[in-house]
């Protein structure tokens, strides 16, 4: 089984942006999102759970988010979601709360809590009935006055990776964010020629592109991604078999009830 790798594969995304050598272009990606939101940029990020190849080797669902911290102690949880799960929104809140609560260690108090920002890229529309919305951000605001924010410690950014790479100006006003979305669409929609042009225009994207090509050419990465795909297919098949058995059991019960 041969796998056509894409930057928007969750495992490969973390391998590219979550490596200990990737902090500078991870910072570039995060700042593009923050600028698009009108928020102040970060000076630098430190990745707290750096990627290791064994993360891809894990046959169970690996930890695929990137946890980084800036020089003010603010946390950034960066991840990509390929499939919309039924409880997707609750899962995002749960992992935000875990990151926030784990800041407190023995001997610390609430004063030591720092903001946690979620940056979530999705391969599906954030709002299915409004697929034209490619970016949205959420904070806890007053029901009566949205300008009154309960706390600046929570903010969630959602960015949909579009199914096209041109004509995004009306959806995303930050030029660099549109550029980064093109690399996230490589090689599905973005060509080698376009990536070469982007790499010339933006050195950080150029470095991310070089790491992307290196990983995609790595036979071990290919092997692990194939293993992850096989595991995902096996899990999907197992769930389908359970659903069919439950449906058959239900139908048999209905049939006996009508007899």
N, C-alpha and C positions, 0 to 999 in steps of 0.2 A: 504494500500500500504506500503510494507516494503522496506526500502532503505538499500542497502549494502554500507556502508560508506567506503570511500577511502581517504587517506591523500592527494591525488591529486585532490580531489574535491575543487573547489576554496574557498567555504565558510569554509570548515574544515581546509584547509591550513592556512587561516588567524587566525582561532580560535587557532590553535596549535602554530604558530610562531609569531602571532601579539599580544599576551596577554602581559600585563605589567610585568608578571613574566618570560617571554620567552626571554628576551633580550640576555642572555648569549648564548643560543643555536641558536638564530637568528644570533648572531655575528659569531658563528662557521660556519653556513651555508654560510653567506656572505663571510667570509674569505676563505672558500674552493673555491668559485667562483673566488675570486680575485687572489688566488695563481695559479689557473689553467690558468689565463690570464697573469701571471707573474707580477701582480701588488702588491704593498705593502698592508699588512693587516691593519685592523682597530683594535684599542685597545678595544673599547667598543662602543655599540650603545644604543641610547635612542629612544624608540618607541614614536612617536609623535601623533599617532592616535590609541591608544591601543584598542584591540578588546573588545567588549561587546556582551553579548548573544543576545541583541536586534538587532544586526547587521544581525544575521541569521533570526530573526523574520520578517524582512522587506520583504514584498511580492514583492516589486519592486526590481530592481537590486541594491544591496547594494554596498557600497564602499569596494572593496575587496583587494586593494593594501595595503601594509604596508609601512608607511613612517617613516624612522628612521634617526637619525643624530649622527655622531661620535663626538669625542671631539675636532676635528678641525673645526667643523661646516659643514662638507660635508654631503650632503643628499643622502640617499639610498631609492629608490622606489622599493620594492620587491613585486612581484605578480606572480600568476600562471594563465595561459590561457588554458582553456580546449578545446575551439572550435576556429578554424581559421575563423574569420570574414572577409568579403570582404575588409574592411578598417582597418584591424588589425594594420598595420605598422603606418598608419596616427594617429590612436588612441594612440599608444605608444608615438609618438612625441608630440601629443597634451597634454597628461598628464605630460610629461617631462617639456614642456614649461610652464605649469601652476605652477608646483612646483618651477621652476626657477624664474618665474616672481613674484610669491607671496613672495619671500624672501625680496623684497624691500618694506619697510613700510615708512610711513611718517617720514621725518627727516633722512632717509638713502640715500645712493647714490650707484653707480655701484661698488664702492670699496667693498661694503658689500656683493656682490654676491658671493656665494660659489658653488663649483661643485655639480652637481646632477647626480647620477649614477643610471641607470635603471638595475635591475636584474629581468629578465623575464623568468620564467619556462613555457614551453609549452608541451601540450600533443600531439602535431602534429609536423611534420618536419619543421624546420626553412626554409629550402629550399626544397620544395616538390620534385624537380627533383634530389636532392642529399640528400636522407634521411640518409645517413651515417654520415652527419655532425651533431653532437650533440651539438657543442658549437661554437658560433661566437660572435665577439665583434665589435662595430662600434664607430668611432670617425669622426669628420670632418677633413679630410686631404686634402692636395694640390692635384689637378688633375695631376700635373707634378712630384710631389715628395711626396709619401705617408708618408715619415718620417717627413714632415713638417705638424704639427698638428695645426689647426687654434686656438683651445682653449682646455685646459684640463678640462673645465667645463662640457663637455658632453661626456658620454660614456655609451653605451648600451650593456649589456651582455644578450645573449639569450642562454638558455640551454634547449634542448629537453629531456624530461623524456623518457628514452628508453623503448622499448617493451620487453627488456630482462635485466637481472641484472648481467650477466657474460660476460667476454670477451670484456670489455669496455676500456681496457688499451690503445688501439690504437686510441681511440676517445677522451678520457679524461685522462690526465696524472696525475691529482691530486688524490691521493688515497682517501682522505676524501670526495672529491666531489662525487666520485663513491659510497662511503658509504652513503652519504646523499641521493643520488638518489635511493638507495634501500629503505630507509624509505619513500620516496615519492611514491614508488611503493607498499607500504604496504596497505592492505593485498592482492592486486591483484596478484603480482608476488613474493613478499618477504614473507617467512613463519615466523611463531612465533619463530621457532628454530633459523632461521637465524638472526632475530631481537635480540634475546637474546644474540647471539654471538657478534653481532655488539655493543650491549649495554655494553658488557664486555670490548670490545676493545676501545670504545670511550665513555667516561662518558657523554659527551654532547648529543650524539645520544641516550644514555640511558635515559636521562631526557626527551628528546623530545618524546621518545617512551612511557614513563610512562604517559605523558600528553595526548598522542594520545589515549592510552587505556582508560584513564579516560573519555575523551570526547566521544569516541565511545560507551561507556557503559551508557552515560547520556541520559535518556529518553527524556529530553527536547531538547537536541541537535538532537536526532533522529526525534522528532516531527517537529522541524524547518526545518531540511534538507528535510523531506518528503514534507513539505509545499512549499519549494523552488523548489523541483522537479516538483510538481504539477503545480506551477506557470509557470515553464519553458515549460512544456508539453502543457499547455493551450495557451501560447504565440505562440508556434510552430504551434499548430493547427489553431489558428486564422490567422497567416501569410499564412498558406497553403490554408485556405478557401479564403483569399483575392486573392492569386495567381490564384486559380481556377476560381474565378468570373471574374478576369481581362482577363484570357485566353478565357473564354466562351464569354465575351463581344467582344473581338477581333475577335474570330472565327465567331460570328454572323455578325459583321460588314463586314468581308471578304465575307461571304456568300451572304449578301445583295448586295455587290458591284459587285459580279459575276452574280447576277440574272438579 
